[in-house]
Amino acid sequence: MSWSPSKTRRILGHYDPAHNAIVISRIFDHASIPRYAVEYIVYHEMLHLKHPVRLRGSRRCVHSRSSRRRRSCFRSWGGRRSF
């Protein structure tokens, strides 16, 4: 896991399967950013390990139905459900 080289607002984080690495935007590397924000980005990117990109015909399915269901389980996300 590492910080991105720049403070991008467009890509908050990504999972790089070639290097088996999670990269988080450096914009989150500041004391004023709530911890749960970084935790959520890391959680979201970890879901890409469990639910990899699949092809549907010629289209890529990056966020499958099952990954969206798991994402909604994040304990700090809207106070919904816990793990």
N, CA, C and O atoms as CSV, one atom per row, in Angstrom:
chain,resi,resn,atom,element,x,y,z
A,1,MET,N,N,0.847,-1.157,0.000
A,1,MET,CA,C,0.000,0.000,0.000
A,1,MET,C,C,0.897,1.227,0.000
A,1,MET,O,O,1.939,1.257,0.655
A,2,SER,N,N,0.465,2.247,-0.757
A,2,SER,CA,C,1.262,3.468,-0.822
A,2,SER,C,C,0.382,4.660,-1.183
A,2,SER,O,O,-0.779,4.514,-1.566
A,3,TRP,N,N,0.975,5.841,-1.048
A,3,TRP,CA,C,0.322,7.076,-1.471
A,3,TRP,C,C,0.641,7.311,-2.944
A,3,TRP,O,O,1.688,6.886,-3.431
A,4,SER,N,N,-0.256,7.982,-3.644
A,4,SER,CA,C,-0.010,8.333,-5.040
A,4,SER,C,C,1.064,9.420,-5.093
A,4,SER,O,O,1.292,10.110,-4.100
A,5,PRO,N,N,1.723,9.579,-6.239
A,5,PRO,CA,C,2.738,10.625,-6.352
A,5,PRO,C,C,2.153,12.038,-6.264
A,5,PRO,O,O,2.830,12.964,-5.819
A,6,SER,N,N,0.888,12.204,-6.690
A,6,SER,CA,C,0.291,13.545,-6.692
A,6,SER,C,C,-1.022,13.552,-5.911
A,6,SER,O,O,-1.551,12.500,-5.552
A,7,LYS,N,N,-1.534,14.745,-5.656
A,7,LYS,CA,C,-2.781,14.925,-4.905
A,7,LYS,C,C,-3.957,14.977,-5.870
A,7,LYS,O,O,-4.560,16.032,-6.064
A,8,THR,N,N,-4.275,13.860,-6.463
A,8,THR,CA,C,-5.370,13.820,-7.426
A,8,THR,C,C,-6.729,13.758,-6.744
A,8,THR,O,O,-6.896,13.065,-5.740
A,9,ARG,N,N,-7.684,14.472,-7.282
A,9,ARG,CA,C,-9.062,14.438,-6.786
A,9,ARG,C,C,-9.940,13.565,-7.678
A,9,ARG,O,O,-11.059,13.212,-7.305
A,10,ARG,N,N,-9.434,13.223,-8.840
A,10,ARG,CA,C,-10.202,12.430,-9.793
A,10,ARG,C,C,-10.177,10.938,-9.450
A,10,ARG,O,O,-11.207,10.268,-9.520
A,11,ILE,N,N,-9.028,10.430,-9.086
A,11,ILE,CA,C,-8.889,9.027,-8.701
A,11,ILE,C,C,-8.474,8.999,-7.231
A,11,ILE,O,O,-7.339,9.328,-6.886
A,12,LEU,N,N,-9.406,8.604,-6.381
A,12,LEU,CA,C,-9.156,8.633,-4.939
A,12,LEU,C,C,-8.283,7.475,-4.487
A,12,LEU,O,O,-7.553,7.585,-3.502
A,13,GLY,N,N,-8.360,6.385,-5.198
A,13,GLY,CA,C,-7.546,5.216,-4.900
A,13,GLY,C,C,-7.718,4.206,-6.001
A,13,GLY,O,O,-8.682,4.266,-6.765
A,14,HIS,N,N,-6.793,3.280,-6.089
A,14,HIS,CA,C,-6.951,2.190,-7.051
A,14,HIS,C,C,-6.144,0.978,-6.609
A,14,HIS,O,O,-5.157,1.086,-5.882
A,15,TYR,N,N,-6.598,-0.175,-7.074
A,15,TYR,CA,C,-5.885,-1.414,-6.829
A,15,TYR,C,C,-5.133,-1.756,-8.100
A,15,TYR,O,O,-5.718,-1.795,-9.182
A,16,ASP,N,N,-3.847,-2.003,-7.972
A,16,ASP,CA,C,-2.993,-2.359,-9.103
A,16,ASP,C,C,-2.697,-3.855,-9.018
A,16,ASP,O,O,-1.816,-4.267,-8.264
A,17,PRO,N,N,-3.434,-4.682,-9.794
A,17,PRO,CA,C,-3.234,-6.130,-9.687
A,17,PRO,C,C,-1.854,-6.589,-10.173
A,17,PRO,O,O,-1.357,-7.617,-9.715
A,18,ALA,N,N,-1.239,-5.856,-11.078
A,18,ALA,CA,C,0.087,-6.237,-11.575
A,18,ALA,C,C,1.134,-6.200,-10.466
A,18,ALA,O,O,2.071,-6.998,-10.461
A,19,HIS,N,N,0.970,-5.270,-9.527
A,19,HIS,CA,C,1.916,-5.130,-8.420
A,19,HIS,C,C,1.300,-5.538,-7.084
A,19,HIS,O,O,1.940,-5.431,-6.039
A,20,ASN,N,N,0.047,-6.008,-7.127
A,20,ASN,CA,C,-0.674,-6.382,-5.916
A,20,ASN,C,C,-0.572,-5.270,-4.870
A,20,ASN,O,O,-0.190,-5.498,-3.722
A,21,ALA,N,N,-0.925,-4.065,-5.307
A,21,ALA,CA,C,-0.759,-2.880,-4.454
A,21,ALA,C,C,-2.005,-1.999,-4.495
A,21,ALA,O,O,-2.684,-1.893,-5.516
A,22,ILE,N,N,-2.280,-1.379,-3.367
A,22,ILE,CA,C,-3.332,-0.367,-3.276
A,22,ILE,C,C,-2.641,0.981,-3.201
A,22,ILE,O,O,-1.734,1.182,-2.393
A,23,VAL,N,N,-3.077,1.901,-4.048
A,23,VAL,CA,C,-2.509,3.251,-4.080
A,23,VAL,C,C,-3.629,4.231,-3.732
A,23,VAL,O,O,-4.685,4.228,-4.364
A,24,ILE,N,N,-3.388,5.061,-2.730
A,24,ILE,CA,C,-4.371,6.037,-2.252
A,24,ILE,C,C,-3.897,7.433,-2.637
A,24,ILE,O,O,-2.713,7.749,-2.523
A,25,SER,N,N,-4.830,8.265,-3.094
A,25,SER,CA,C,-4.486,9.633,-3.475
A,25,SER,C,C,-3.856,10.370,-2.296
A,25,SER,O,O,-4.341,10.294,-1.167
A,26,ARG,N,N,-2.795,11.067,-2.572
A,26,ARG,CA,C,-2.077,11.822,-1.548
A,26,ARG,C,C,-2.949,12.934,-0.951
A,26,ARG,O,O,-2.599,13.505,0.082
A,27,ILE,N,N,-4.056,13.236,-1.580
A,27,ILE,CA,C,-4.966,14.252,-1.033
A,27,ILE,C,C,-5.470,13.844,0.351
A,27,ILE,O,O,-5.852,14.701,1.148
A,28,PHE,N,N,-5.472,12.532,0.643
A,28,PHE,CA,C,-5.913,12.036,1.945
A,28,PHE,C,C,-4.800,12.036,2.989
A,28,PHE,O,O,-5.046,11.731,4.156
A,29,ASP,N,N,-3.589,12.374,2.582
A,29,ASP,CA,C,-2.438,12.352,3.490
A,29,ASP,C,C,-2.332,13.687,4.231
A,29,ASP,O,O,-1.391,14.454,4.029
A,30,HIS,N,N,-3.305,13.939,5.081
A,30,HIS,CA,C,-3.342,15.192,5.846
A,30,HIS,C,C,-4.079,14.938,7.156
A,30,HIS,O,O,-5.050,14.182,7.190
A,31,ALA,N,N,-3.629,15.553,8.205
A,31,ALA,CA,C,-4.195,15.340,9.549
A,31,ALA,C,C,-5.673,15.723,9.637
A,31,ALA,O,O,-6.391,15.187,10.481
A,32,SER,N,N,-6.140,16.635,8.787
A,32,SER,CA,C,-7.537,17.076,8.859
A,32,SER,C,C,-8.512,16.086,8.218
A,32,SER,O,O,-9.724,16.223,8.379
A,33,ILE,N,N,-8.002,15.107,7.505
A,33,ILE,CA,C,-8.858,14.110,6.852
A,33,ILE,C,C,-9.295,13.078,7.891
A,33,ILE,O,O,-8.453,12.505,8.582
A,34,PRO,N,N,-10.602,12.837,8.008
A,34,PRO,CA,C,-11.058,11.840,8.985
A,34,PRO,C,C,-10.517,10.446,8.655
A,34,PRO,O,O,-10.431,10.054,7.491
A,35,ARG,N,N,-10.167,9.733,9.680
A,35,ARG,CA,C,-9.603,8.391,9.509
A,35,ARG,C,C,-10.545,7.475,8.726
A,35,ARG,O,O,-10.095,6.685,7.896
A,36,TYR,N,N,-11.868,7.582,8.991
A,36,TYR,CA,C,-12.810,6.694,8.316
A,36,TYR,C,C,-12.825,6.906,6.805
A,36,TYR,O,O,-13.156,5.984,6.060
A,37,ALA,N,N,-12.470,8.112,6.338
A,37,ALA,CA,C,-12.432,8.368,4.892
A,37,ALA,C,C,-11.347,7.505,4.235
A,37,ALA,O,O,-11.581,6.880,3.201
A,38,VAL,N,N,-10.175,7.481,4.842
A,38,VAL,CA,C,-9.077,6.663,4.313
A,38,VAL,C,C,-9.423,5.187,4.473
A,38,VAL,O,O,-9.155,4.392,3.572
A,39,GLU,N,N,-10.010,4.811,5.598
A,39,GLU,CA,C,-10.393,3.420,5.817
A,39,GLU,C,C,-11.381,2.950,4.752
A,39,GLU,O,O,-11.285,1.826,4.260
A,40,TYR,N,N,-12.330,3.817,4.398
A,40,TYR,CA,C,-13.308,3.446,3.376
A,40,TYR,C,C,-12.633,3.249,2.021
A,40,TYR,O,O,-12.935,2.280,1.324
A,41,ILE,N,N,-11.734,4.138,1.634
A,41,ILE,CA,C,-11.033,4.000,0.353
A,41,ILE,C,C,-10.246,2.688,0.332
A,41,ILE,O,O,-10.277,1.962,-0.662
A,42,VAL,N,N,-9.549,2.386,1.413
A,42,VAL,CA,C,-8.778,1.138,1.488
A,42,VAL,C,C,-9.732,-0.060,1.410
A,42,VAL,O,O,-9.462,-1.016,0.682
A,43,TYR,N,N,-10.834,-0.016,2.147
A,43,TYR,CA,C,-11.823,-1.098,2.113
A,43,TYR,C,C,-12.343,-1.310,0.689
A,43,TYR,O,O,-12.407,-2.439,0.203
A,44,HIS,N,N,-12.707,-0.224,0.040
A,44,HIS,CA,C,-13.218,-0.294,-1.332
A,44,HIS,C,C,-12.191,-0.948,-2.259
A,44,HIS,O,O,-12.537,-1.818,-3.059
A,45,GLU,N,N,-10.945,-0.534,-2.150
A,45,GLU,CA,C,-9.904,-1.094,-3.020
A,45,GLU,C,C,-9.618,-2.552,-2.679
A,45,GLU,O,O,-9.292,-3.340,-3.567
A,46,MET,N,N,-9.737,-2.921,-1.403
A,46,MET,CA,C,-9.548,-4.319,-1.023
A,46,MET,C,C,-10.641,-5.206,-1.620
A,46,MET,O,O,-10.410,-6.383,-1.896
A,47,LEU,N,N,-11.825,-4.639,-1.817
A,47,LEU,CA,C,-12.895,-5.408,-2.447
A,47,LEU,C,C,-12.522,-5.823,-3.875
A,47,LEU,O,O,-13.015,-6.832,-4.379
A,48,HIS,N,N,-11.656,-5.048,-4.518
A,48,HIS,CA,C,-11.222,-5.409,-5.872
A,48,HIS,C,C,-10.373,-6.681,-5.862
A,48,HIS,O,O,-10.278,-7.365,-6.882
A,49,LEU,N,N,-9.761,-7.002,-4.736
A,49,LEU,CA,C,-9.047,-8.280,-4.602
A,49,LEU,C,C,-10.040,-9.436,-4.562
A,49,LEU,O,O,-9.845,-10.461,-5.216
A,50,LYS,N,N,-11.091,-9.260,-3.796
A,50,LYS,CA,C,-12.098,-10.306,-3.625
A,50,LYS,C,C,-13.013,-10.411,-4.840
A,50,LYS,O,O,-13.450,-11.506,-5.193
A,51,HIS,N,N,-13.301,-9.295,-5.475
A,51,HIS,CA,C,-14.203,-9.238,-6.627
A,51,HIS,C,C,-13.462,-8.597,-7.808
A,51,HIS,O,O,-13.663,-7.416,-8.090
A,52,PRO,N,N,-12.612,-9.359,-8.497
A,52,PRO,CA,C,-11.831,-8.782,-9.596
A,52,PRO,C,C,-12.709,-8.365,-10.778
A,52,PRO,O,O,-13.871,-8.759,-10.880
A,53,VAL,N,N,-12.135,-7.575,-11.651
A,53,VAL,CA,C,-12.815,-7.114,-12.863
A,53,VAL,C,C,-13.192,-8.330,-13.709
A,53,VAL,O,O,-12.385,-9.236,-13.916
A,54,ARG,N,N,-14.418,-8.330,-14.185
A,54,ARG,CA,C,-14.907,-9.406,-15.056
A,54,ARG,C,C,-15.354,-8.804,-16.384
A,54,ARG,O,O,-15.737,-7.637,-16.457
A,55,LEU,N,N,-15.300,-9.602,-17.401
A,55,LEU,CA,C,-15.768,-9.162,-18.712
A,55,LEU,C,C,-17.182,-9.662,-18.945
A,55,LEU,O,O,-17.496,-10.825,-18.694
A,56,ARG,N,N,-18.031,-8.765,-19.427
A,56,ARG,CA,C,-19.389,-9.110,-19.880
A,56,ARG,C,C,-19.438,-8.757,-21.349
A,56,ARG,O,O,-19.709,-7.616,-21.722
A,57,GLY,N,N,-19.178,-9.738,-22.168
A,57,GLY,CA,C,-19.040,-9.453,-23.594
A,57,GLY,C,C,-17.772,-8.641,-23.789
A,57,GLY,O,O,-16.682,-9.092,-23.436
A,58,SER,N,N,-17.908,-7.453,-24.346
A,58,SER,CA,C,-16.744,-6.579,-24.535
A,58,SER,C,C,-16.632,-5.514,-23.446
A,58,SER,O,O,-15.728,-4.679,-23.488
A,59,ARG,N,N,-17.546,-5.536,-22.470
A,59,ARG,CA,C,-17.543,-4.535,-21.392
A,59,ARG,C,C,-16.892,-5.077,-20.136
A,59,ARG,O,O,-17.020,-6.256,-19.807
A,60,ARG,N,N,-16.194,-4.195,-19.442
A,60,ARG,CA,C,-15.577,-4.551,-18.160
A,60,ARG,C,C,-16.546,-4.244,-17.033
A,60,ARG,O,O,-17.127,-3.159,-16.986
A,61,CYS,N,N,-16.722,-5.186,-16.133
A,61,CYS,CA,C,-17.552,-4.995,-14.940
A,61,CYS,C,C,-16.604,-4.836,-13.759
A,61,CYS,O,O,-16.079,-5.817,-13.231
A,62,VAL,N,N,-16.392,-3.596,-13.355
A,62,VAL,CA,C,-15.437,-3.285,-12.292
A,62,VAL,C,C,-16.085,-3.426,-10.919
A,62,VAL,O,O,-15.453,-3.906,-9.978
A,63,HIS,N,N,-17.345,-3.008,-10.804
A,63,HIS,CA,C,-18.072,-3.070,-9.531
A,63,HIS,C,C,-19.288,-3.967,-9.714
A,63,HIS,O,O,-20.363,-3.509,-10.104
A,64,SER,N,N,-19.102,-5.247,-9.426
A,64,SER,CA,C,-20.186,-6.216,-9.575
A,64,SER,C,C,-21.247,-5.999,-8.502
A,64,SER,O,O,-21.042,-5.252,-7.545
A,65,ARG,N,N,-22.367,-6.657,-8.680
A,65,ARG,CA,C,-23.452,-6.569,-7.698
A,65,ARG,C,C,-22.965,-7.046,-6.328
A,65,ARG,O,O,-23.281,-6.433,-5.308
A,66,SER,N,N,-22.197,-8.138,-6.305
A,66,SER,CA,C,-21.714,-8.655,-5.019
A,66,SER,C,C,-20.711,-7.704,-4.364
A,66,SER,O,O,-20.683,-7.588,-3.139
A,67,SER,N,N,-19.890,-7.023,-5.165
A,67,SER,CA,C,-18.948,-6.059,-4.571
A,67,SER,C,C,-19.692,-4.840,-4.029
A,67,SER,O,O,-19.312,-4.292,-2.994
A,68,ARG,N,N,-20.744,-4.417,-4.715
A,68,ARG,CA,C,-21.540,-3.287,-4.209
A,68,ARG,C,C,-22.244,-3.672,-2.913
A,68,ARG,O,O,-22.365,-2.851,-2.003
A,69,ARG,N,N,-22.709,-4.920,-2.825
A,69,ARG,CA,C,-23.346,-5.392,-1.585
A,69,ARG,C,C,-22.349,-5.374,-0.431
A,69,ARG,O,O,-22.676,-4.911,0.662
A,70,ARG,N,N,-21.144,-5.871,-0.665
A,70,ARG,CA,C,-20.107,-5.876,0.373
A,70,ARG,C,C,-19.694,-4.458,0.745
A,70,ARG,O,O,-19.426,-4.172,1.912
A,71,ARG,N,N,-19.644,-3.574,-0.242
A,71,ARG,CA,C,-19.260,-2.187,0.031
A,71,ARG,C,C,-20.249,-1.546,0.989
A,71,ARG,O,O,-19.868,-0.726,1.824
A,72,SER,N,N,-21.517,-1.918,0.872
A,72,SER,CA,C,-22.527,-1.327,1.759
A,72,SER,C,C,-22.386,-1.823,3.195
A,72,SER,O,O,-23.030,-1.291,4.099
A,73,CYS,N,N,-21.555,-2.831,3.410
A,73,CYS,CA,C,-21.344,-3.363,4.758
A,73,CYS,C,C,-20.295,-2.579,5.545
A,73,CYS,O,O,-20.101,-2.830,6.734
A,74,PHE,N,N,-19.632,-1.652,4.907
A,74,PHE,CA,C,-18.595,-0.885,5.606
A,74,PHE,C,C,-19.203,-0.210,6.817
A,74,PHE,O,O,-20.163,0.550,6.689
A,75,ARG,N,N,-18.653,-0.478,7.993
A,75,ARG,CA,C,-19.283,-0.061,9.254
A,75,ARG,C,C,-19.429,1.444,9.419
A,75,ARG,O,O,-20.363,1.888,10.088
A,76,SER,N,N,-18.544,2.245,8.836
A,76,SER,CA,C,-18.632,3.695,9.011
A,76,SER,C,C,-19.392,4.366,7.871
A,76,SER,O,O,-19.562,5.585,7.869
A,77,TRP,N,N,-19.839,3.590,6.925
A,77,TRP,CA,C,-20.490,4.160,5.735
A,77,TRP,C,C,-21.951,4.396,6.006
A,77,TRP,O,O,-22.759,3.475,5.889
A,78,GLY,N,N,-22.302,5.599,6.364
A,78,GLY,CA,C,-23.682,5.971,6.578
A,78,GLY,C,C,-24.322,5.306,7.781
A,78,GLY,O,O,-25.544,5.337,7.924
A,79,GLY,N,N,-23.521,4.705,8.646
A,79,GLY,CA,C,-24.069,4.061,9.830
A,79,GLY,C,C,-24.970,2.893,9.518
A,79,GLY,O,O,-25.832,2.548,10.326
A,80,ARG,N,N,-24.795,2.277,8.372
A,80,ARG,CA,C,-25.682,1.179,7.972
A,80,ARG,C,C,-25.377,-0.072,8.780
A,80,ARG,O,O,-25.693,-0.126,9.968
A,81,ARG,N,N,-24.788,-1.048,8.178
A,81,ARG,CA,C,-24.535,-2.325,8.847
A,81,ARG,C,C,-23.077,-2.431,9.251
A,81,ARG,O,O,-22.228,-1.683,8.767
A,82,SER,N,N,-22.799,-3.361,10.136
A,82,SER,CA,C,-21.411,-3.630,10.514
A,82,SER,C,C,-20.973,-4.929,9.866
A,82,SER,O,O,-21.782,-5.620,9.246
A,83,PHE,N,N,-19.709,-5.266,10.004
A,83,PHE,CA,C,-19.159,-6.475,9.400
A,83,PHE,C,C,-19.801,-7.703,9.967
A,83,PHE,O,O,-19.459,-8.818,9.573
